[in-house]
């Protein structure tokens, strides 16, 4: 059995594995839309302003928060994977998992405070 398969058998590890994959997919869907909006800036101010007005709706604010949380989750889980793969920190996997979850939660809450203001 490979080290990667063994690491997925640890409690909670598969959740971070899944979070890393799903957050990557969320970012893959977001980036083309983001580039589309940036491309509207090249065509003129009016089309860009129309799209920016849409971003002020509550539904888009919630989606924006979800993208920021997905980015934080992807970053934290990715750093965890890099530490396990390249630094052989298998014994510290539970601690790394907890730190990844804490980082994502704190980052998400901080951004939520920014959106509420």
N, CA, C and O atoms as a GROMACS GRO file, in nm:
protein
  468
    1UNK      N    1   0.085  -0.117   0.000
    1UNK     CA    2   0.000   0.000   0.000
    1UNK      C    3   0.090   0.124   0.000
    1UNK      O    4   0.187   0.131   0.075
    2UNK      N    5   0.058   0.221  -0.084
    2UNK     CA    6   0.141   0.340  -0.094
    2UNK      C    7   0.123   0.432   0.027
    2UNK      O    8   0.025   0.420   0.101
    3UNK      N    9   0.218   0.522   0.044
    3UNK     CA   10   0.211   0.616   0.156
    3UNK      C   11   0.089   0.706   0.143
    3UNK      O   12   0.028   0.744   0.242
    4UNK      N   13   0.053   0.741   0.018
    4UNK     CA   14  -0.063   0.827  -0.005
    4UNK      C   15  -0.192   0.756   0.037
    4UNK      O   16  -0.279   0.816   0.098
    5UNK      N   17  -0.202   0.627   0.003
    5UNK     CA   18  -0.321   0.550   0.040
    5UNK      C   19  -0.330   0.535   0.191
    5UNK      O   20  -0.438   0.545   0.248
    6UNK      N   21  -0.215   0.511   0.255
    6UNK     CA   22  -0.214   0.498   0.401
    6UNK      C   23  -0.253   0.630   0.467
    6UNK      O   24  -0.324   0.632   0.568
    7UNK      N   25  -0.208   0.741   0.409
    7UNK     CA   26  -0.239   0.870   0.470
    7UNK      C   27  -0.388   0.901   0.459
    7UNK      O   28  -0.442   0.973   0.543
    8UNK      N   29  -0.456   0.848   0.356
    8UNK     CA   30  -0.600   0.872   0.343
    8UNK      C   31  -0.681   0.789   0.441
    8UNK      O   32  -0.799   0.817   0.462
    9UNK      N   33  -0.619   0.688   0.502
    9UNK     CA   34  -0.690   0.605   0.597
    9UNK      C   35  -0.693   0.667   0.736
    9UNK      O   36  -0.767   0.620   0.822
   10UNK      N   37  -0.616   0.770   0.758
   10UNK     CA   38  -0.617   0.835   0.889
   10UNK      C   39  -0.747   0.913   0.906
   10UNK      O   40  -0.800   0.967   0.808
   11UNK      N   41  -0.801   0.918   1.028
   11UNK     CA   42  -0.928   0.989   1.050
   11UNK      C   43  -0.919   1.136   1.011
   11UNK      O   44  -0.824   1.205   1.049
   12UNK      N   45  -1.015   1.183   0.937
   12UNK     CA   46  -1.020   1.323   0.898
   12UNK      C   47  -0.937   1.358   0.777
   12UNK      O   48  -0.960   1.461   0.713
   13UNK      N   49  -0.840   1.274   0.743
   13UNK     CA   50  -0.753   1.304   0.631
   13UNK      C   51  -0.828   1.304   0.499
   13UNK      O   52  -0.799   1.385   0.412
   14UNK      N   53  -0.922   1.213   0.484
   14UNK     CA   54  -0.996   1.206   0.358
   14UNK      C   55  -1.084   1.328   0.339
   14UNK      O   56  -1.113   1.367   0.226
   15UNK      N   57  -1.125   1.391   0.449
   15UNK     CA   58  -1.207   1.513   0.436
   15UNK      C   59  -1.125   1.627   0.377
   15UNK      O   60  -1.172   1.701   0.292
   16UNK      N   61  -1.000   1.639   0.423
   16UNK     CA   62  -0.914   1.743   0.367
   16UNK      C   63  -0.876   1.711   0.223
   16UNK      O   64  -0.864   1.801   0.140
   17UNK      N   65  -0.857   1.583   0.194
   17UNK     CA   66  -0.830   1.541   0.056
   17UNK      C   67  -0.947   1.583  -0.034
   17UNK      O   68  -0.926   1.640  -0.141
   18UNK      N   69  -1.070   1.555   0.011
   18UNK     CA   70  -1.189   1.590  -0.065
   18UNK      C   71  -1.204   1.743  -0.074
   18UNK      O   72  -1.239   1.795  -0.180
   19UNK      N   73  -1.178   1.813   0.036
   19UNK     CA   74  -1.187   1.959   0.035
   19UNK      C   75  -1.088   2.018  -0.064
   19UNK      O   76  -1.119   2.115  -0.134
   20UNK      N   77  -0.968   1.961  -0.071
   20UNK     CA   78  -0.866   2.010  -0.163
   20UNK      C   79  -0.912   1.991  -0.308
   20UNK      O   80  -0.895   2.081  -0.390
   21UNK      N   81  -0.968   1.876  -0.338
   21UNK     CA   82  -1.014   1.849  -0.474
   21UNK      C   83  -1.135   1.936  -0.511
   21UNK      O   84  -1.140   1.994  -0.620
   22UNK      N   85  -1.232   1.947  -0.421
   22UNK     CA   86  -1.352   2.025  -0.451
   22UNK      C   87  -1.322   2.174  -0.459
   22UNK      O   88  -1.379   2.244  -0.543
   23UNK      N   89  -1.234   2.223  -0.373
   23UNK     CA   90  -1.198   2.365  -0.381
   23UNK      C   91  -1.122   2.394  -0.510
   23UNK      O   92  -1.137   2.502  -0.567
   24UNK      N   93  -1.043   2.299  -0.555
   24UNK     CA   94  -0.975   2.316  -0.684
   24UNK      C   95  -1.074   2.324  -0.799
   24UNK      O   96  -1.057   2.405  -0.891
   25UNK      N   97  -1.178   2.241  -0.794
   25UNK     CA   98  -1.282   2.248  -0.897
   25UNK      C   99  -1.358   2.380  -0.891
   25UNK      O  100  -1.389   2.440  -0.995
   26UNK      N  101  -1.388   2.426  -0.770
   26UNK     CA  102  -1.457   2.555  -0.755
   26UNK      C  103  -1.375   2.668  -0.814
   26UNK      O  104  -1.428   2.756  -0.882
   27UNK      N  105  -1.245   2.666  -0.790
   27UNK     CA  106  -1.158   2.770  -0.845
   27UNK      C  107  -1.147   2.757  -0.997
   27UNK      O  108  -1.137   2.858  -1.067
   28UNK      N  109  -1.149   2.635  -1.047
   28UNK     CA  110  -1.144   2.614  -1.193
   28UNK      C  111  -1.269   2.669  -1.261
   28UNK      O  112  -1.262   2.716  -1.374
   29UNK      N  113  -1.384   2.663  -1.194
   29UNK     CA  114  -1.506   2.722  -1.250
   29UNK      C  115  -1.506   2.874  -1.236
   29UNK      O  116  -1.560   2.944  -1.321
   30UNK      N  117  -1.446   2.924  -1.128
   30UNK     CA  118  -1.448   3.068  -1.102
   30UNK      C  119  -1.356   3.145  -1.196
   30UNK      O  120  -1.393   3.252  -1.245
   31UNK      N  121  -1.237   3.093  -1.221
   31UNK     CA  122  -1.137   3.170  -1.296
   31UNK      C  123  -1.183   3.212  -1.436
   31UNK      O  124  -1.160   3.328  -1.472
   32UNK      N  125  -1.246   3.127  -1.516
   32UNK     CA  126  -1.294   3.177  -1.646
   32UNK      C  127  -1.396   3.290  -1.634
   32UNK      O  128  -1.395   3.384  -1.714
   33UNK      N  129  -1.483   3.281  -1.534
   33UNK     CA  130  -1.580   3.390  -1.513
   33UNK      C  131  -1.509   3.519  -1.473
   33UNK      O  132  -1.546   3.628  -1.516
   34UNK      N  133  -1.408   3.505  -1.390
   34UNK     CA  134  -1.331   3.621  -1.346
   34UNK      C  135  -1.261   3.686  -1.466
   34UNK      O  136  -1.261   3.809  -1.479
   35UNK      N  137  -1.202   3.605  -1.552
   35UNK     CA  138  -1.134   3.660  -1.670
   35UNK      C  139  -1.234   3.722  -1.767
   35UNK      O  140  -1.201   3.818  -1.837
   36UNK      N  141  -1.355   3.668  -1.773
   36UNK     CA  142  -1.460   3.727  -1.856
   36UNK      C  143  -1.494   3.868  -1.807
   36UNK      O  144  -1.508   3.961  -1.887
   37UNK      N  145  -1.507   3.883  -1.676
   37UNK     CA  146  -1.536   4.015  -1.619
   37UNK      C  147  -1.420   4.110  -1.644
   37UNK      O  148  -1.442   4.227  -1.678
   38UNK      N  149  -1.298   4.062  -1.628
   38UNK     CA  150  -1.183   4.148  -1.656
   38UNK      C  151  -1.177   4.187  -1.803
   38UNK      O  152  -1.136   4.298  -1.837
   39UNK      N  153  -1.218   4.096  -1.890
   39UNK     CA  154  -1.221   4.126  -2.033
   39UNK      C  155  -1.322   4.234  -2.067
   39UNK      O  156  -1.305   4.307  -2.164
   40UNK      N  157  -1.429   4.244  -1.987
   40UNK     CA  158  -1.528   4.348  -2.010
   40UNK      C  159  -1.469   4.487  -1.989
   40UNK      O  160  -1.516   4.585  -2.047
   41UNK      N  161  -1.367   4.497  -1.908
   41UNK     CA  162  -1.301   4.626  -1.885
   41UNK      C  163  -1.232   4.674  -2.012
   41UNK      O  164  -1.215   4.794  -2.033
   42UNK      N  165  -1.192   4.580  -2.097
   42UNK     CA  166  -1.126   4.618  -2.221
   42UNK      C  167  -1.224   4.671  -2.325
   42UNK      O  168  -1.186   4.748  -2.413
   43UNK      N  169  -1.351   4.630  -2.314
   43UNK     CA  170  -1.450   4.674  -2.414
   43UNK      C  171  -1.511   4.809  -2.380
   43UNK      O  172  -1.570   4.873  -2.467
   44UNK      N  173  -1.499   4.852  -2.257
   44UNK     CA  174  -1.553   4.982  -2.220
   44UNK      C  175  -1.604   4.984  -2.078
   44UNK      O  176  -1.614   4.880  -2.012
   45UNK      N  177  -1.634   5.103  -2.031
   45UNK     CA  178  -1.676   5.120  -1.892
   45UNK      C  179  -1.819   5.074  -1.868
   45UNK      O  180  -1.850   5.023  -1.760
   46UNK      N  181  -1.907   5.091  -1.965
   46UNK     CA  182  -2.049   5.057  -1.944
   46UNK      C  183  -2.072   4.907  -1.922
   46UNK      O  184  -2.141   4.871  -1.827
   47UNK      N  185  -2.015   4.818  -2.006
   47UNK     CA  186  -2.035   4.675  -1.981
   47UNK      C  187  -1.974   4.630  -1.848
   47UNK      O  188  -2.030   4.546  -1.778
   48UNK      N  189  -1.860   4.686  -1.814
   48UNK     CA  190  -1.796   4.651  -1.687
   48UNK      C  191  -1.881   4.698  -1.570
   48UNK      O  192  -1.898   4.626  -1.472
   49UNK      N  193  -1.935   4.818  -1.579
   49UNK     CA  194  -2.018   4.871  -1.471
   49UNK      C  195  -2.143   4.787  -1.451
   49UNK      O  196  -2.188   4.768  -1.338
   50UNK      N  197  -2.200   4.736  -1.560
   50UNK     CA  198  -2.317   4.648  -1.550
   50UNK      C  199  -2.283   4.523  -1.471
   50UNK      O  200  -2.360   4.482  -1.383
   51UNK      N  201  -2.170   4.462  -1.501
   51UNK     CA  202  -2.129   4.342  -1.428
   51UNK      C  203  -2.093   4.374  -1.283
   51UNK      O  204  -2.119   4.293  -1.194
   52UNK      N  205  -2.033   4.488  -1.260
   52UNK     CA  206  -1.998   4.526  -1.123
   52UNK      C  207  -2.123   4.553  -1.039
   52UNK      O  208  -2.124   4.527  -0.919
   53UNK      N  209  -2.228   4.604  -1.103
   53UNK     CA  210  -2.355   4.623  -1.031
   53UNK      C  211  -2.414   4.489  -0.988
   53UNK      O  212  -2.474   4.478  -0.882
   54UNK      N  213  -2.397   4.387  -1.072
   54UNK     CA  214  -2.447   4.253  -1.037
   54UNK      C  215  -2.371   4.198  -0.916
   54UNK      O  216  -2.428   4.125  -0.836
   55UNK      N  217  -2.244   4.232  -0.903
   55UNK     CA  218  -2.164   4.178  -0.792
   55UNK      C  219  -2.205   4.237  -0.657
   55UNK      O  220  -2.160   4.188  -0.553
   56UNK      N  221  -2.288   4.337  -0.657
   56UNK     CA  222  -2.332   4.396  -0.530
   56UNK      C  223  -2.456   4.327  -0.473
   56UNK      O  224  -2.503   4.365  -0.365
   57UNK      N  225  -2.510   4.228  -0.543
   57UNK     CA  226  -2.627   4.157  -0.494
   57UNK      C  227  -2.586   4.058  -0.384
   57UNK      O  228  -2.474   4.008  -0.385
   58UNK      N  229  -2.675   4.030  -0.290
   58UNK     CA  230  -2.641   3.939  -0.180
   58UNK      C  231  -2.600   3.799  -0.226
   58UNK      O  232  -2.511   3.738  -0.167
   59UNK      N  233  -2.665   3.748  -0.329
   59UNK     CA  234  -2.631   3.613  -0.376
   59UNK      C  235  -2.488   3.607  -0.428
   59UNK      O  236  -2.416   3.510  -0.402
   60UNK      N  237  -2.447   3.710  -0.500
   60UNK     CA  238  -2.310   3.712  -0.552
   60UNK      C  239  -2.210   3.734  -0.438
   60UNK      O  240  -2.100   3.680  -0.443
   61UNK      N  241  -2.248   3.810  -0.337
   61UNK     CA  242  -2.161   3.827  -0.220
   61UNK      C  243  -2.136   3.694  -0.150
   61UNK      O  244  -2.025   3.666  -0.107
   62UNK      N  245  -2.240   3.613  -0.138
   62UNK     CA  246  -2.225   3.481  -0.076
   62UNK      C  247  -2.133   3.393  -0.161
   62UNK      O  248  -2.048   3.323  -0.108
   63UNK      N  249  -2.151   3.398  -0.293
   63UNK     CA  250  -2.064   3.321  -0.381
   63UNK      C  251  -1.920   3.371  -0.375
   63UNK      O  252  -1.826   3.292  -0.381
   64UNK      N  253  -1.903   3.502  -0.363
   64UNK     CA  254  -1.769   3.559  -0.350
   64UNK      C  255  -1.702   3.509  -0.223
   64UNK      O  256  -1.584   3.473  -0.224
   65UNK      N  257  -1.777   3.506  -0.114
   65UNK     CA  258  -1.725   3.453   0.012
   65UNK      C  259  -1.687   3.306  -0.004
   65UNK      O  260  -1.584   3.263   0.046
   66UNK      N  261  -1.771   3.230  -0.073
   66UNK     CA  262  -1.744   3.087  -0.093
   66UNK      C  263  -1.616   3.066  -0.174
   66UNK      O  264  -1.541   2.972  -0.148
   67UNK      N  265  -1.592   3.152  -0.272
   67UNK     CA  266  -1.469   3.141  -0.352
   67UNK      C  267  -1.347   3.172  -0.266
   67UNK      O  268  -1.244   3.105  -0.278
   68UNK      N  269  -1.357   3.272  -0.180
   68UNK     CA  270  -1.244   3.306  -0.092
   68UNK      C  271  -1.217   3.192   0.005
   68UNK      O  272  -1.101   3.158   0.030
   69UNK      N  273  -1.322   3.132   0.060
   69UNK     CA  274  -1.304   3.017   0.150
   69UNK      C  275  -1.245   2.899   0.073
   69UNK      O  276  -1.158   2.828   0.124
   70UNK      N  277  -1.290   2.877  -0.051
   70UNK     CA  278  -1.235   2.769  -0.134
   70UNK      C  279  -1.087   2.793  -0.161
   70UNK      O  280  -1.008   2.698  -0.160
   71UNK      N  281  -1.050   2.918  -0.186
   71UNK     CA  282  -0.909   2.950  -0.209
   71UNK      C  283  -0.826   2.923  -0.084
   71UNK      O  284  -0.718   2.866  -0.093
   72UNK      N  285  -0.877   2.962   0.032
   72UNK     CA  286  -0.805   2.937   0.157
   72UNK      C  287  -0.795   2.788   0.185
   72UNK      O  288  -0.690   2.740   0.228
   73UNK      N  289  -0.902   2.714   0.160
   73UNK     CA  290  -0.901   2.569   0.182
   73UNK      C  291  -0.803   2.501   0.088
   73UNK      O  292  -0.729   2.411   0.128
   74UNK      N  293  -0.802   2.544  -0.037
   74UNK     CA  294  -0.712   2.484  -0.135
   74UNK      C  295  -0.566   2.513  -0.098
   74UNK      O  296  -0.480   2.425  -0.109
   75UNK      N  297  -0.539   2.634  -0.055
   75UNK     CA  298  -0.404   2.671  -0.014
   75UNK      C  299  -0.360   2.591   0.109
   75UNK      O  300  -0.252   2.533   0.109
   76UNK      N  301  -0.444   2.587   0.210
   76UNK     CA  302  -0.407   2.518   0.335
   76UNK      C  303  -0.391   2.368   0.313
   76UNK      O  304  -0.294   2.309   0.361
   77UNK      N  305  -0.484   2.306   0.242
   77UNK     CA  306  -0.474   2.163   0.217
   77UNK      C  307  -0.356   2.131   0.125
   77UNK      O  308  -0.292   2.027   0.139
   78UNK      N  309  -0.328   2.219   0.032
   78UNK     CA  310  -0.213   2.199  -0.057
   78UNK      C  311  -0.081   2.208   0.017
   78UNK      O  312   0.010   2.129  -0.008
   79UNK      N  313  -0.069   2.303   0.108
   79UNK     CA  314   0.053   2.313   0.190
   79UNK      C  315   0.068   2.189   0.276
   79UNK      O  316   0.178   2.139   0.295
   80UNK      N  317  -0.044   2.138   0.329
   80UNK     CA  318  -0.041   2.016   0.409
   80UNK      C  319   0.010   1.898   0.326
   80UNK      O  320   0.093   1.821   0.373
   81UNK      N  321  -0.039   1.885   0.204
   81UNK     CA  322   0.005   1.776   0.117
   81UNK      C  323   0.154   1.790   0.085
   81UNK      O  324   0.227   1.691   0.086
   82UNK      N  325   0.198   1.912   0.057
   82UNK     CA  326   0.341   1.933   0.029
   82UNK      C  327   0.428   1.896   0.149
   82UNK      O  328   0.534   1.835   0.132
   83UNK      N  329   0.385   1.932   0.268
   83UNK     CA  330   0.462   1.897   0.389
   83UNK      C  331   0.469   1.746   0.407
   83UNK      O  332   0.574   1.692   0.442
   84UNK      N  333   0.359   1.678   0.384
   84UNK     CA  334   0.357   1.532   0.401
   84UNK      C  335   0.443   1.465   0.294
   84UNK      O  336   0.517   1.371   0.324
   85UNK      N  337   0.434   1.511   0.170
   85UNK     CA  338   0.506   1.446   0.060
   85UNK      C  339   0.656   1.475   0.064
   85UNK      O  340   0.736   1.383   0.050
   86UNK      N  341   0.693   1.600   0.084
   86UNK     CA  342   0.834   1.637   0.070
   86UNK      C  343   0.911   1.643   0.201
   86UNK      O  344   1.033   1.631   0.200
   87UNK      N  345   0.843   1.662   0.311
   87UNK     CA  346   0.912   1.671   0.439
   87UNK      C  347   0.893   1.547   0.525
   87UNK      O  348   0.948   1.538   0.635
   88UNK      N  349   0.815   1.452   0.476
   88UNK     CA  350   0.789   1.326   0.548
   88UNK      C  351   0.736   1.351   0.688
   88UNK      O  352   0.782   1.291   0.785
   89UNK      N  353   0.640   1.440   0.699
   89UNK     CA  354   0.579   1.473   0.828
   89UNK      C  355   0.454   1.390   0.852
   89UNK      O  356   0.350   1.444   0.888
   90UNK      N  357   0.464   1.261   0.832
   90UNK     CA  358   0.347   1.174   0.848
   90UNK      C  359   0.298   1.172   0.993
   90UNK      O  360   0.178   1.162   1.018
   91UNK      N  361   0.391   1.182   1.087
   91UNK     CA  362   0.352   1.178   1.229
   91UNK      C  363   0.275   1.304   1.268
   91UNK      O  364   0.193   1.300   1.361
   92UNK      N  365   0.299   1.412   1.200
   92UNK     CA  366   0.233   1.539   1.233
   92UNK      C  367   0.108   1.564   1.148
   92UNK      O  368   0.057   1.676   1.145
   93UNK      N  369   0.058   1.462   1.082
   93UNK     CA  370  -0.055   1.483   0.990
   93UNK      C  371  -0.179   1.535   1.061
   93UNK      O  372  -0.250   1.619   1.006
   94UNK      N  373  -0.205   1.487   1.180
   94UNK     CA  374  -0.323   1.534   1.253
   94UNK      C  375  -0.310   1.683   1.286
   94UNK      O  376  -0.406   1.759   1.274
   95UNK      N  377  -0.191   1.723   1.327
   95UNK     CA  378  -0.166   1.864   1.357
   95UNK      C  379  -0.177   1.949   1.231
   95UNK      O  380  -0.237   2.057   1.233
   96UNK      N  381  -0.120   1.900   1.120
   96UNK     CA  382  -0.129   1.974   0.994
   96UNK      C  383  -0.274   1.986   0.948
   96UNK      O  384  -0.314   2.090   0.895
   97UNK      N  385  -0.351   1.881   0.967
   97UNK     CA  386  -0.493   1.886   0.930
   97UNK      C  387  -0.567   1.989   1.013
   97UNK      O  388  -0.648   2.066   0.960
   98UNK      N  389  -0.539   1.992   1.142
   98UNK     CA  390  -0.603   2.089   1.230
   98UNK      C  391  -0.564   2.232   1.192
   98UNK      O  392  -0.648   2.321   1.190
   99UNK      N  393  -0.436   2.252   1.160
   99UNK     CA  394  -0.391   2.385   1.119
   99UNK      C  395  -0.456   2.427   0.987
   99UNK      O  396  -0.491   2.544   0.970
  100UNK      N  397  -0.472   2.334   0.894
  100UNK     CA  398  -0.536   2.366   0.766
  100UNK      C  399  -0.681   2.407   0.787
  100UNK      O  400  -0.728   2.504   0.727
  101UNK      N  401  -0.751   2.335   0.873
  101UNK     CA  402  -0.891   2.369   0.901
  101UNK      C  403  -0.900   2.503   0.974
  101UNK      O  404  -0.987   2.585   0.943
  102UNK      N  405  -0.810   2.526   1.069
  102UNK     CA  406  -0.810   2.652   1.144
  102UNK      C  407  -0.781   2.770   1.052
  102UNK      O  408  -0.847   2.874   1.061
  103UNK      N  409  -0.683   2.756   0.963
  103UNK     CA  410  -0.648   2.862   0.869
  103UNK      C  411  -0.768   2.896   0.780
  103UNK      O  412  -0.801   3.013   0.761
  104UNK      N  413  -0.832   2.793   0.726
  104UNK     CA  414  -0.947   2.815   0.639
  104UNK      C  415  -1.061   2.883   0.712
  104UNK      O  416  -1.124   2.974   0.660
  105UNK      N  417  -1.087   2.838   0.834
  105UNK     CA  418  -1.196   2.896   0.913
  105UNK      C  419  -1.167   3.042   0.947
  105UNK      O  420  -1.254   3.127   0.930
  106UNK      N  421  -1.048   3.071   0.994
  106UNK     CA  422  -1.013   3.209   1.029
  106UNK      C  423  -1.016   3.300   0.907
  106UNK      O  424  -1.066   3.412   0.915
  107UNK      N  425  -0.963   3.253   0.796
  107UNK     CA  426  -0.962   3.333   0.675
  107UNK      C  427  -1.104   3.360   0.626
  107UNK      O  428  -1.136   3.471   0.585
  108UNK      N  429  -1.188   3.257   0.631
  108UNK     CA  430  -1.328   3.273   0.590
  108UNK      C  431  -1.404   3.370   0.679
  108UNK      O  432  -1.481   3.452   0.630
  109UNK      N  433  -1.382   3.359   0.810
  109UNK     CA  434  -1.450   3.451   0.903
  109UNK      C  435  -1.401   3.594   0.886
  109UNK      O  436  -1.480   3.688   0.893
  110UNK      N  437  -1.271   3.611   0.864
  110UNK     CA  438  -1.217   3.746   0.844
  110UNK      C  439  -1.276   3.809   0.719
  110UNK      O  440  -1.312   3.927   0.719
  111UNK      N  441  -1.286   3.733   0.612
  111UNK     CA  442  -1.344   3.787   0.489
  111UNK      C  443  -1.493   3.814   0.504
  111UNK      O  444  -1.546   3.908   0.446
  112UNK      N  445  -1.560   3.731   0.582
  112UNK     CA  446  -1.702   3.753   0.608
  112UNK      C  447  -1.723   3.886   0.681
  112UNK      O  448  -1.818   3.958   0.653
  113UNK      N  449  -1.634   3.918   0.774
  113UNK     CA  450  -1.642   4.047   0.844
  113UNK      C  451  -1.624   4.163   0.747
  113UNK      O  452  -1.690   4.267   0.760
  114UNK      N  453  -1.534   4.146   0.650
  114UNK     CA  454  -1.513   4.251   0.550
  114UNK      C  455  -1.639   4.269   0.465
  114UNK      O  456  -1.676   4.382   0.432
  115UNK      N  457  -1.703   4.159   0.428
  115UNK     CA  458  -1.824   4.168   0.345
  115UNK      C  459  -1.941   4.231   0.419
  115UNK      O  460  -2.022   4.302   0.359
  116UNK      N  461  -1.950   4.206   0.549
  116UNK     CA  462  -2.062   4.258   0.628
  116UNK      C  463  -2.052   4.409   0.643
  116UNK      O  464  -2.155   4.478   0.645
  117UNK      N  465  -1.934   4.461   0.654
  117UNK     CA  466  -1.916   4.606   0.674
  117UNK      C  467  -1.956   4.686   0.556
  117UNK      O  468  -1.947   4.808   0.558
   0.00000   0.00000   0.00000
